[in-house]
Amino acid sequence: MEYSLVSKKWNKYISKLISNSIVDNNLIEFWFTPERSKKLLITFKKYKPISLEINKEYSIIKIEKKTIADYFNKKVLMINPLDFINCNKRQIDRFKFKFNKIIIELFGNEIVYKYINRSSNFENCINDNKIELNIKYFSLDENEFINFGKDTKSINVNEIQLFGANELQNLDFIRYFQPKHLLYDPNGCYSQDSYFHMDYSPLFNPEIIGERIESIKITGYSDHVEPYCLKNMNQLKNLHTLSIPILCHDLIKHLSGIDLGENGCDYHYGPLEKTKNIKEDWEQMIQSIVTCKSLKNLTSNFCSDGEFCLKCDDEYSNKILNSKIQLSNGIKKLLKSDYLYYLKFDDIDFVEESTFSPLLENFSLKVLVLKFRCLNHMMHTETYLNHSKIIKFILSNKLNINHLKISLVDGFGSENTQFDSNLISIIFNTLIYQQINNMKTNLYSIGLVIQKEQFDQVLNYIKLLSDSSIKTTNPIIKELYLSFNYPIDVDHINSLKNRIKNIDCKKGLVINIIK
């Protein structure tokens, strides 16, 4: 795979090998999901799908369009929801006989309510394994959301996308959908003008959400999940992916005896309302996550305003420090998990180098993603030194992590920019030192999220890293990929890629830029 990125001959060889394997082993259904085929919709009157958007210019998977089309003709029917709602049982049975899978996507509240109300038309098949039902853009805003009655029949949904919030804070309705995958943007850009803090406990209660749930992703910084909501999460036996925002700065303040009365990170959104005993709730949440044997991927967003939120009077400073330690001990316990494979911390600023010491003996965690934020001109030298120690600890020790991604989200002002540049120097100087001294590491790849103004600095370090590989048998890492904090147009990305191509990357180090 590495050689195929830089050699046309290897690319052709690997492409043929993978493509044939997909066809021979009947893996087309895995590779060409509805998402990959651009949400192709066909009615039951038209069995032939439109040509699929596959085999892009740089795709390593090359399969004849006819092969894919034949597969979908025989195996999968993507049917218009209105057509399906109007079907009778005999028509549906005919589709089930002809196709191995029927995919229906419902968009918006109106069509969902219509589907639920007419489910008696196809009562025997709404929970059929052959039928994959996806619900997109279901709104919880008060002007669109209507709660379901007790007589409503539950249906098995593959994926449901929710957005919006309401004053009732009610998510109990999820019992009628029994989803496998749930994505929720509570107070996002499509929401109403009023913002509400929701009670998320139904999403982690198997008696409500059901035991089918495999992934829960609560997006953005527009609301937060309180620790008490997750205390029974380990009862979700199939949950493998979890992404949640947590109001850690306010947890620290409350533990320190500071009465906030509002959300300290963003006053627009609700404060900690349900949490009664913060220490107990935090410990129960950590214990539940650590003992959830099915959980492999965990992402937690903490706060987008950095340590600015923790600024307080001197009389509370020692209490704040002790509260940080209590929460850090929870993170430390997380890092001892025997089950997590992927762990991402966004804006984690209350931990120290010692918090990551369990990684020395962790053999399950393979992917670690860290985002360091420095906003509001408040990234003091002390905080920078703390981030430096964390990065150096992770890179300098032979951990069992294979993939590391570090995001440096700069604030505004030259001082913050200088701190970011110093962190970049620490990352590359550590790698170069290890490479020159033939030190061993389990790291395969490193990803960096930087500002476009820092590209020249990174490029110079890439040259040094490449030059230092002359004296060694293998590069210290196999892949280095870069991305940027803010969108950059394609032409500029291509010009940066051309500059990288001019570097003589010795010993198989692959460097790439992703959008």
KOLKOLKOL-5736 format. One record per residue (C-alpha): x negated, y negated, z. Coordinates in steps of 0.05 Angstrom, whole numbers, plus 5000, padded with zeros to 4 digits. Last residue first. Layout:
<lomar x="X" y="Y" z="Z"/>
...
END
This chain:
<lomar x="5165" y="4623" z="5064"/>
<lomar x="5109" y="4675" z="5065"/>
<lomar x="5036" y="4664" z="5053"/>
<lomar x="4990" y="4724" z="5045"/>
<lomar x="4921" y="4749" z="5064"/>
<lomar x="4898" y="4821" z="5057"/>
<lomar x="4830" y="4839" z="5087"/>
<lomar x="4802" y="4897" z="5045"/>
<lomar x="4728" y="4896" z="5062"/>
<lomar x="4712" y="4826" z="5038"/>
<lomar x="4760" y="4770" z="5021"/>
<lomar x="4723" y="4729" z="4968"/>
<lomar x="4765" y="4666" z="4974"/>
<lomar x="4792" y="4638" z="4908"/>
<lomar x="4858" y="4675" z="4919"/>
<lomar x="4870" y="4634" z="4981"/>
<lomar x="4870" y="4570" z="4941"/>
<lomar x="4919" y="4601" z="4892"/>
<lomar x="4965" y="4619" z="4949"/>
<lomar x="4965" y="4546" z="4972"/>
<lomar x="4985" y="4524" z="4902"/>
<lomar x="5041" y="4576" z="4902"/>
<lomar x="5068" y="4550" z="4968"/>
<lomar x="5067" y="4479" z="4941"/>
<lomar x="5106" y="4500" z="4879"/>
<lomar x="5156" y="4539" z="4921"/>
<lomar x="5176" y="4480" z="4964"/>
<lomar x="5159" y="4480" z="5038"/>
<lomar x="5210" y="4491" z="5093"/>
<lomar x="5187" y="4471" z="5163"/>
<lomar x="5148" y="4509" z="5216"/>
<lomar x="5104" y="4544" z="5164"/>
<lomar x="5085" y="4615" z="5147"/>
<lomar x="5018" y="4651" z="5145"/>
<lomar x="5000" y="4725" z="5138"/>
<lomar x="4937" y="4760" z="5159"/>
<lomar x="4929" y="4834" z="5144"/>
<lomar x="4876" y="4887" z="5157"/>
<lomar x="4847" y="4862" z="5223"/>
<lomar x="4776" y="4866" z="5251"/>
<lomar x="4751" y="4876" z="5180"/>
<lomar x="4716" y="4942" z="5166"/>
<lomar x="4643" y="4965" z="5159"/>
<lomar x="4613" y="4902" z="5188"/>
<lomar x="4557" y="4854" z="5169"/>
<lomar x="4594" y="4825" z="5109"/>
<lomar x="4657" y="4817" z="5151"/>
<lomar x="4630" y="4752" z="5180"/>
<lomar x="4638" y="4719" z="5112"/>
<lomar x="4712" y="4737" z="5109"/>
<lomar x="4726" y="4710" z="5179"/>
<lomar x="4688" y="4647" z="5162"/>
<lomar x="4729" y="4638" z="5098"/>
<lomar x="4793" y="4651" z="5137"/>
<lomar x="4770" y="4599" z="5188"/>
<lomar x="4764" y="4547" z="5133"/>
<lomar x="4833" y="4565" z="5107"/>
<lomar x="4863" y="4557" z="5177"/>
<lomar x="4836" y="4486" z="5183"/>
<lomar x="4860" y="4470" z="5113"/>
<lomar x="4929" y="4497" z="5130"/>
<lomar x="4938" y="4454" z="5192"/>
<lomar x="4976" y="4399" z="5155"/>
<lomar x="5026" y="4452" z="5132"/>
<lomar x="5045" y="4462" z="5205"/>
<lomar x="5034" y="4532" z="5233"/>
<lomar x="5068" y="4600" z="5241"/>
<lomar x="5014" y="4653" z="5246"/>
<lomar x="5021" y="4727" z="5232"/>
<lomar x="4969" y="4778" z="5254"/>
<lomar x="4962" y="4848" z="5227"/>
<lomar x="4933" y="4916" z="5243"/>
<lomar x="4915" y="4905" z="5316"/>
<lomar x="4889" y="4967" z="5350"/>
<lomar x="4822" y="4934" z="5364"/>
<lomar x="4749" y="4956" z="5364"/>
<lomar x="4689" y="4909" z="5372"/>
<lomar x="4638" y="4909" z="5317"/>
<lomar x="4602" y="4849" z="5347"/>
<lomar x="4611" y="4805" z="5286"/>
<lomar x="4684" y="4825" z="5282"/>
<lomar x="4700" y="4813" z="5355"/>
<lomar x="4668" y="4743" z="5352"/>
<lomar x="4705" y="4727" z="5288"/>
<lomar x="4772" y="4748" z="5319"/>
<lomar x="4760" y="4706" z="5382"/>
<lomar x="4739" y="4646" z="5341"/>
<lomar x="4801" y="4654" z="5298"/>
<lomar x="4852" y="4653" z="5355"/>
<lomar x="4815" y="4601" z="5397"/>
<lomar x="4809" y="4554" z="5337"/>
<lomar x="4883" y="4560" z="5323"/>
<lomar x="4897" y="4543" z="5396"/>
<lomar x="4852" y="4481" z="5390"/>
<lomar x="4891" y="4459" z="5328"/>
<lomar x="4956" y="4465" z="5367"/>
<lomar x="4928" y="4423" z="5424"/>
<lomar x="4904" y="4370" z="5375"/>
<lomar x="4974" y="4366" z="5344"/>
<lomar x="5003" y="4355" z="5414"/>
<lomar x="4956" y="4297" z="5425"/>
<lomar x="4970" y="4267" z="5356"/>
<lomar x="5044" y="4258" z="5369"/>
<lomar x="5109" y="4295" z="5358"/>
<lomar x="5117" y="4366" z="5380"/>
<lomar x="5084" y="4426" z="5348"/>
<lomar x="5114" y="4495" z="5344"/>
<lomar x="5055" y="4543" z="5344"/>
<lomar x="5084" y="4612" z="5328"/>
<lomar x="5042" y="4672" z="5343"/>
<lomar x="5056" y="4740" z="5311"/>
<lomar x="5021" y="4804" z="5332"/>
<lomar x="5026" y="4872" z="5299"/>
<lomar x="4993" y="4936" z="5322"/>
<lomar x="4999" y="4929" z="5398"/>
<lomar x="4963" y="4984" z="5436"/>
<lomar x="4919" y="4934" z="5472"/>
<lomar x="4844" y="4931" z="5465"/>
<lomar x="4834" y="4866" z="5503"/>
<lomar x="4807" y="4803" z="5472"/>
<lomar x="4867" y="4785" z="5429"/>
<lomar x="4921" y="4790" z="5483"/>
<lomar x="4877" y="4758" z="5536"/>
<lomar x="4855" y="4702" z="5489"/>
<lomar x="4927" y="4684" z="5471"/>
<lomar x="4949" y="4683" z="5545"/>
<lomar x="4888" y="4643" z="5566"/>
<lomar x="4899" y="4591" z="5512"/>
<lomar x="4973" y="4584" z="5530"/>
<lomar x="4952" y="4569" z="5603"/>
<lomar x="4899" y="4520" z="5580"/>
<lomar x="4952" y="4483" z="5538"/>
<lomar x="4999" y="4481" z="5598"/>
<lomar x="4945" y="4450" z="5642"/>
<lomar x="4925" y="4401" z="5588"/>
<lomar x="4996" y="4374" z="5587"/>
<lomar x="5047" y="4390" z="5534"/>
<lomar x="5097" y="4336" z="5551"/>
<lomar x="5096" y="4294" z="5488"/>
<lomar x="5171" y="4310" z="5480"/>
<lomar x="5156" y="4378" z="5450"/>
<lomar x="5103" y="4432" z="5456"/>
<lomar x="5130" y="4501" z="5439"/>
<lomar x="5093" y="4566" z="5441"/>
<lomar x="5127" y="4623" z="5404"/>
<lomar x="5106" y="4694" z="5417"/>
<lomar x="5120" y="4757" z="5376"/>
<lomar x="5095" y="4825" z="5398"/>
<lomar x="5102" y="4888" z="5356"/>
<lomar x="5076" y="4957" z="5377"/>
<lomar x="5104" y="4967" z="5448"/>
<lomar x="5106" y="5041" z="5465"/>
<lomar x="5036" y="5052" z="5494"/>
<lomar x="5037" y="5001" z="5551"/>
<lomar x="4977" y="5008" z="5597"/>
<lomar x="4938" y="4944" z="5580"/>
<lomar x="5005" y="4911" z="5563"/>
<lomar x="5020" y="4911" z="5638"/>
<lomar x="4970" y="4852" z="5644"/>
<lomar x="5016" y="4804" z="5606"/>
<lomar x="5041" y="4767" z="5667"/>
<lomar x="4969" y="4757" z="5689"/>
<lomar x="4959" y="4706" z="5633"/>
<lomar x="5014" y="4662" z="5661"/>
<lomar x="5089" y="4655" z="5652"/>
<lomar x="5136" y="4595" z="5654"/>
<lomar x="5129" y="4571" z="5582"/>
<lomar x="5164" y="4622" z="5539"/>
<lomar x="5191" y="4584" z="5479"/>
<lomar x="5215" y="4645" z="5439"/>
<lomar x="5194" y="4713" z="5466"/>
<lomar x="5197" y="4771" z="5417"/>
<lomar x="5188" y="4844" z="5435"/>
<lomar x="5189" y="4903" z="5386"/>
<lomar x="5178" y="4976" z="5406"/>
<lomar x="5212" y="4976" z="5474"/>
<lomar x="5221" y="5045" z="5507"/>
<lomar x="5169" y="5056" z="5561"/>
<lomar x="5179" y="4986" z="5589"/>
<lomar x="5120" y="4958" z="5628"/>
<lomar x="5125" y="4892" z="5592"/>
<lomar x="5195" y="4884" z="5620"/>
<lomar x="5167" y="4890" z="5691"/>
<lomar x="5120" y="4832" z="5677"/>
<lomar x="5179" y="4791" z="5650"/>
<lomar x="5214" y="4803" z="5717"/>
<lomar x="5152" y="4784" z="5755"/>
<lomar x="5150" y="4720" z="5714"/>
<lomar x="5220" y="4702" z="5739"/>
<lomar x="5197" y="4707" z="5812"/>
<lomar x="5131" y="4672" z="5797"/>
<lomar x="5168" y="4613" z="5764"/>
<lomar x="5210" y="4608" z="5827"/>
<lomar x="5147" y="4602" z="5870"/>
<lomar x="5120" y="4546" z="5826"/>
<lomar x="5186" y="4509" z="5826"/>
<lomar x="5187" y="4513" z="5903"/>
<lomar x="5117" y="4483" z="5904"/>
<lomar x="5138" y="4426" z="5858"/>
<lomar x="5204" y="4410" z="5894"/>
<lomar x="5180" y="4351" z="5936"/>
<lomar x="5141" y="4325" z="5877"/>
<lomar x="5205" y="4306" z="5841"/>
<lomar x="5222" y="4346" z="5778"/>
<lomar x="5200" y="4361" z="5707"/>
<lomar x="5223" y="4431" z="5689"/>
<lomar x="5262" y="4410" z="5627"/>
<lomar x="5200" y="4376" z="5597"/>
<lomar x="5168" y="4444" z="5602"/>
<lomar x="5191" y="4460" z="5531"/>
<lomar x="5253" y="4430" z="5500"/>
<lomar x="5276" y="4490" z="5458"/>
<lomar x="5290" y="4534" z="5518"/>
<lomar x="5289" y="4610" z="5531"/>
<lomar x="5303" y="4651" z="5469"/>
<lomar x="5298" y="4726" z="5480"/>
<lomar x="5287" y="4780" z="5428"/>
<lomar x="5288" y="4854" z="5444"/>
<lomar x="5280" y="4913" z="5396"/>
<lomar x="5276" y="4986" z="5418"/>
<lomar x="5335" y="4995" z="5466"/>
<lomar x="5359" y="5067" z="5467"/>
<lomar x="5330" y="5083" z="5535"/>
<lomar x="5363" y="5024" z="5571"/>
<lomar x="5325" y="5030" z="5636"/>
<lomar x="5281" y="4968" z="5625"/>
<lomar x="5340" y="4926" z="5602"/>
<lomar x="5383" y="4946" z="5663"/>
<lomar x="5325" y="4934" z="5711"/>
<lomar x="5313" y="4865" z="5681"/>
<lomar x="5386" y="4846" z="5688"/>
<lomar x="5391" y="4873" z="5759"/>
<lomar x="5329" y="4832" z="5778"/>
<lomar x="5357" y="4768" z="5748"/>
<lomar x="5426" y="4779" z="5780"/>
<lomar x="5394" y="4790" z="5849"/>
<lomar x="5349" y="4729" z="5846"/>
<lomar x="5405" y="4685" z="5817"/>
<lomar x="5458" y="4703" z="5868"/>
<lomar x="5523" y="4670" z="5845"/>
<lomar x="5514" y="4667" z="5769"/>
<lomar x="5582" y="4654" z="5737"/>
<lomar x="5575" y="4580" z="5719"/>
<lomar x="5503" y="4567" z="5698"/>
<lomar x="5512" y="4504" z="5657"/>
<lomar x="5555" y="4494" z="5594"/>
<lomar x="5531" y="4460" z="5532"/>
<lomar x="5524" y="4387" z="5512"/>
<lomar x="5479" y="4374" z="5572"/>
<lomar x="5421" y="4409" z="5537"/>
<lomar x="5363" y="4440" z="5576"/>
<lomar x="5389" y="4419" z="5645"/>
<lomar x="5458" y="4448" z="5633"/>
<lomar x="5500" y="4412" z="5685"/>
<lomar x="5513" y="4407" z="5760"/>
<lomar x="5439" y="4410" z="5773"/>
<lomar x="5430" y="4427" z="5846"/>
<lomar x="5356" y="4439" z="5858"/>
<lomar x="5346" y="4494" z="5910"/>
<lomar x="5284" y="4524" z="5878"/>
<lomar x="5322" y="4585" z="5854"/>
<lomar x="5369" y="4536" z="5821"/>
<lomar x="5312" y="4502" z="5786"/>
<lomar x="5281" y="4567" z="5761"/>
<lomar x="5349" y="4592" z="5735"/>
<lomar x="5357" y="4524" z="5701"/>
<lomar x="5291" y="4532" z="5665"/>
<lomar x="5309" y="4604" z="5647"/>
<lomar x="5373" y="4589" z="5610"/>
<lomar x="5374" y="4654" z="5570"/>
<lomar x="5386" y="4661" z="5495"/>
<lomar x="5399" y="4733" z="5471"/>
<lomar x="5376" y="4782" z="5417"/>
<lomar x="5387" y="4857" z="5429"/>
<lomar x="5372" y="4916" z="5383"/>
<lomar x="5375" y="4991" z="5397"/>
<lomar x="5443" y="4998" z="5431"/>
<lomar x="5466" y="5070" z="5424"/>
<lomar x="5475" y="5089" z="5498"/>
<lomar x="5506" y="5023" z="5521"/>
<lomar x="5506" y="5041" z="5596"/>
<lomar x="5438" y="5006" z="5602"/>
<lomar x="5475" y="4939" z="5592"/>
<lomar x="5508" y="4944" z="5661"/>
<lomar x="5471" y="4884" z="5692"/>
<lomar x="5473" y="4845" z="5626"/>
<lomar x="5528" y="4794" z="5640"/>
<lomar x="5498" y="4779" z="5709"/>
<lomar x="5438" y="4748" z="5674"/>
<lomar x="5477" y="4691" z="5643"/>
<lomar x="5477" y="4688" z="5567"/>
<lomar x="5464" y="4620" z="5538"/>
<lomar x="5496" y="4572" z="5489"/>
<lomar x="5477" y="4529" z="5429"/>
<lomar x="5404" y="4550" z="5428"/>
<lomar x="5411" y="4595" z="5368"/>
<lomar x="5439" y="4665" z="5358"/>
<lomar x="5472" y="4719" z="5399"/>
<lomar x="5451" y="4784" z="5367"/>
<lomar x="5480" y="4850" z="5390"/>
<lomar x="5458" y="4915" z="5356"/>
<lomar x="5479" y="4988" z="5361"/>
<lomar x="5550" y="4986" z="5388"/>
<lomar x="5586" y="5053" z="5379"/>
<lomar x="5598" y="5061" z="5454"/>
<lomar x="5656" y="5013" z="5458"/>
<lomar x="5660" y="4937" z="5464"/>
<lomar x="5708" y="4941" z="5522"/>
<lomar x="5694" y="5003" z="5563"/>
<lomar x="5621" y="4999" z="5542"/>
<lomar x="5614" y="4931" z="5577"/>
<lomar x="5557" y="4891" z="5547"/>
<lomar x="5598" y="4849" z="5499"/>
<lomar x="5653" y="4841" z="5552"/>
<lomar x="5601" y="4805" z="5598"/>
<lomar x="5590" y="4748" z="5549"/>
<lomar x="5630" y="4694" z="5585"/>
<lomar x="5627" y="4634" z="5539"/>
<lomar x="5601" y="4564" z="5551"/>
<lomar x="5642" y="4516" z="5510"/>
<lomar x="5628" y="4460" z="5461"/>
<lomar x="5679" y="4412" z="5433"/>
<lomar x="5667" y="4385" z="5363"/>
<lomar x="5688" y="4449" z="5328"/>
<lomar x="5639" y="4501" z="5303"/>
<lomar x="5608" y="4509" z="5235"/>
<lomar x="5540" y="4482" z="5256"/>
<lomar x="5534" y="4531" z="5314"/>
<lomar x="5569" y="4533" z="5381"/>
<lomar x="5578" y="4608" z="5391"/>
<lomar x="5536" y="4640" z="5335"/>
<lomar x="5551" y="4714" z="5344"/>
<lomar x="5525" y="4774" z="5306"/>
<lomar x="5553" y="4843" z="5325"/>
<lomar x="5533" y="4910" z="5296"/>
<lomar x="5566" y="4978" z="5308"/>
<lomar x="5634" y="4946" z="5322"/>
<lomar x="5692" y="4973" z="5365"/>
<lomar x="5741" y="4924" z="5332"/>
<lomar x="5800" y="4921" z="5379"/>
<lomar x="5756" y="4920" z="5442"/>
<lomar x="5725" y="4855" z="5415"/>
<lomar x="5788" y="4820" z="5439"/>
<lomar x="5756" y="4816" z="5509"/>
<lomar x="5713" y="4758" z="5486"/>
<lomar x="5750" y="4704" z="5524"/>
<lomar x="5717" y="4639" z="5544"/>
<lomar x="5789" y="4612" z="5549"/>
<lomar x="5763" y="4543" z="5529"/>
<lomar x="5741" y="4567" z="5461"/>
<lomar x="5679" y="4584" z="5421"/>
<lomar x="5655" y="4585" z="5349"/>
<lomar x="5624" y="4639" z="5307"/>
<lomar x="5631" y="4714" z="5299"/>
<lomar x="5601" y="4762" z="5248"/>
<lomar x="5625" y="4834" z="5254"/>
<lomar x="5590" y="4895" z="5227"/>
<lomar x="5609" y="4968" z="5218"/>
<lomar x="5680" y="4959" z="5245"/>
<lomar x="5720" y="5016" z="5275"/>
<lomar x="5792" y="4996" z="5284"/>
<lomar x="5835" y="4986" z="5346"/>
<lomar x="5910" y="4986" z="5339"/>
<lomar x="5945" y="4924" z="5367"/>
<lomar x="6000" y="4941" z="5416"/>
<lomar x="5969" y="4901" z="5472"/>
<lomar x="5970" y="4838" z="5430"/>
<lomar x="5911" y="4805" z="5396"/>
<lomar x="5888" y="4735" z="5411"/>
<lomar x="5896" y="4682" z="5357"/>
<lomar x="5833" y="4642" z="5338"/>
<lomar x="5838" y="4588" z="5285"/>
<lomar x="5852" y="4522" z="5321"/>
<lomar x="5819" y="4546" z="5385"/>
<lomar x="5752" y="4562" z="5352"/>
<lomar x="5736" y="4637" z="5356"/>
<lomar x="5723" y="4642" z="5281"/>
<lomar x="5711" y="4706" z="5242"/>
<lomar x="5658" y="4690" z="5190"/>
<lomar x="5648" y="4760" z="5162"/>
<lomar x="5681" y="4826" z="5180"/>
<lomar x="5651" y="4890" z="5152"/>
<lomar x="5689" y="4956" z="5143"/>
<lomar x="5654" y="5019" z="5120"/>
<lomar x="5704" y="5074" z="5101"/>
<lomar x="5677" y="5145" z="5094"/>
<lomar x="5671" y="5153" z="5169"/>
<lomar x="5747" y="5145" z="5176"/>
<lomar x="5771" y="5100" z="5231"/>
<lomar x="5820" y="5062" z="5188"/>
<lomar x="5836" y="5127" z="5151"/>
<lomar x="5899" y="5155" z="5183"/>
<lomar x="5932" y="5088" z="5193"/>
<lomar x="5929" y="5068" z="5119"/>
<lomar x="5993" y="5029" z="5110"/>
<lomar x="5998" y="5022" z="5186"/>
<lomar x="5938" y="4976" z="5182"/>
<lomar x="5982" y="4921" z="5154"/>
<lomar x="5978" y="4876" z="5215"/>
<lomar x="5904" y="4888" z="5225"/>
<lomar x="5887" y="4872" z="5152"/>
<lomar x="5930" y="4809" z="5152"/>
<lomar x="5896" y="4786" z="5217"/>
<lomar x="5828" y="4798" z="5185"/>
<lomar x="5849" y="4762" z="5120"/>
<lomar x="5870" y="4700" z="5159"/>
<lomar x="5810" y="4700" z="5205"/>
<lomar x="5756" y="4695" z="5153"/>
<lomar x="5723" y="4742" z="5103"/>
<lomar x="5738" y="4816" z="5103"/>
<lomar x="5688" y="4863" z="5070"/>
<lomar x="5709" y="4933" z="5048"/>
<lomar x="5661" y="4989" z="5030"/>
<lomar x="5686" y="5058" z="5010"/>
<lomar x="5636" y="5115" z="5015"/>
<lomar x="5628" y="5184" z="4984"/>
<lomar x="5673" y="5167" z="4926"/>
<lomar x="5724" y="5207" z="4884"/>
<lomar x="5760" y="5243" z="4940"/>
<lomar x="5760" y="5182" z="4985"/>
<lomar x="5787" y="5140" z="4928"/>
<lomar x="5845" y="5189" z="4917"/>
<lomar x="5860" y="5190" z="4991"/>
<lomar x="5864" y="5114" z="4989"/>
<lomar x="5915" y="5116" z="4933"/>
<lomar x="5958" y="5167" z="4970"/>
<lomar x="5955" y="5127" z="5035"/>
<lomar x="5983" y="5064" z="5002"/>
<lomar x="5941" y="5007" z="4978"/>
<lomar x="5961" y="4935" z="4989"/>
<lomar x="5908" y="4923" z="5042"/>
<lomar x="5855" y="4954" z="4996"/>
<lomar x="5871" y="4906" z="4939"/>
<lomar x="5867" y="4847" z="4986"/>
<lomar x="5800" y="4872" z="5012"/>
<lomar x="5768" y="4877" z="4943"/>
<lomar x="5734" y="4945" z="4939"/>
<lomar x="5662" y="4966" z="4939"/>
<lomar x="5665" y="5039" z="4918"/>
<lomar x="5602" y="5080" z="4930"/>
<lomar x="5580" y="5149" z="4906"/>
<lomar x="5596" y="5164" z="4834"/>
<lomar x="5595" y="5096" z="4801"/>
<lomar x="5546" y="5070" z="4853"/>
<lomar x="5496" y="5124" z="4836"/>
<lomar x="5506" y="5115" z="4761"/>
<lomar x="5492" y="5041" z="4768"/>
<lomar x="5428" y="5054" z="4807"/>
<lomar x="5402" y="5104" z="4755"/>
<lomar x="5424" y="5057" z="4699"/>
<lomar x="5386" y="5000" z="4729"/>
<lomar x="5322" y="5040" z="4724"/>
<lomar x="5283" y="5041" z="4788"/>
<lomar x="5222" y="4998" z="4804"/>
<lomar x="5206" y="4990" z="4878"/>
<lomar x="5142" y="4948" z="4886"/>
<lomar x="5183" y="4885" z="4875"/>
<lomar x="5141" y="4827" z="4850"/>
<lomar x="5182" y="4810" z="4789"/>
<lomar x="5249" y="4833" z="4818"/>
<lomar x="5272" y="4903" z="4804"/>
<lomar x="5344" y="4895" z="4827"/>
<lomar x="5402" y="4848" z="4817"/>
<lomar x="5456" y="4899" z="4800"/>
<lomar x="5493" y="4901" z="4734"/>
<lomar x="5568" y="4895" z="4747"/>
<lomar x="5600" y="4956" z="4777"/>
<lomar x="5643" y="5005" z="4736"/>
<lomar x="5703" y="5031" z="4774"/>
<lomar x="5750" y="4975" z="4756"/>
<lomar x="5822" y="4986" z="4778"/>
<lomar x="5801" y="4997" z="4850"/>
<lomar x="5774" y="4927" z="4851"/>
<lomar x="5700" y="4911" z="4850"/>
<lomar x="5658" y="4868" z="4896"/>
<lomar x="5582" y="4865" z="4893"/>
<lomar x="5553" y="4836" z="4957"/>
<lomar x="5485" y="4818" z="4928"/>
<lomar x="5460" y="4888" z="4915"/>
<lomar x="5410" y="4885" z="4972"/>
<lomar x="5464" y="4864" z="5022"/>
<lomar x="5511" y="4919" z="4997"/>
<lomar x="5457" y="4970" z="5012"/>
<lomar x="5408" y="4991" z="4958"/>
<lomar x="5349" y="5020" z="4995"/>
<lomar x="5387" y="5066" z="5042"/>
<lomar x="5439" y="5089" z="4991"/>
<lomar x="5384" y="5101" z="4941"/>
<lomar x="5350" y="5150" z="4988"/>
<lomar x="5371" y="5213" z="4950"/>
<lomar x="5305" y="5248" z="4960"/>
<lomar x="5287" y="5251" z="4886"/>
<lomar x="5310" y="5179" z="4873"/>
<lomar x="5273" y="5147" z="4930"/>
<lomar x="5212" y="5190" z="4919"/>
<lomar x="5210" y="5170" z="4846"/>
<lomar x="5210" y="5097" z="4865"/>
<lomar x="5156" y="5106" z="4918"/>
<lomar x="5107" y="5143" z="4873"/>
<lomar x="5120" y="5100" z="4813"/>
<lomar x="5108" y="5036" z="4852"/>
<lomar x="5046" y="5065" z="4885"/>
<lomar x="5014" y="5081" z="4818"/>
<lomar x="5034" y="5015" z="4785"/>
<lomar x="5010" y="4975" z="4845"/>
<lomar x="4945" y="5015" z="4847"/>
<lomar x="4930" y="4997" z="4775"/>
<lomar x="4951" y="4925" z="4785"/>
<lomar x="4904" y="4917" z="4844"/>
<lomar x="4911" y="4866" z="4899"/>
<lomar x="4976" y="4883" z="4934"/>
<lomar x="4974" y="4956" z="4911"/>
<lomar x="4908" y="4964" z="4949"/>
<lomar x="4943" y="4952" z="5016"/>
<lomar x="5000" y="5000" z="5000"/>
END
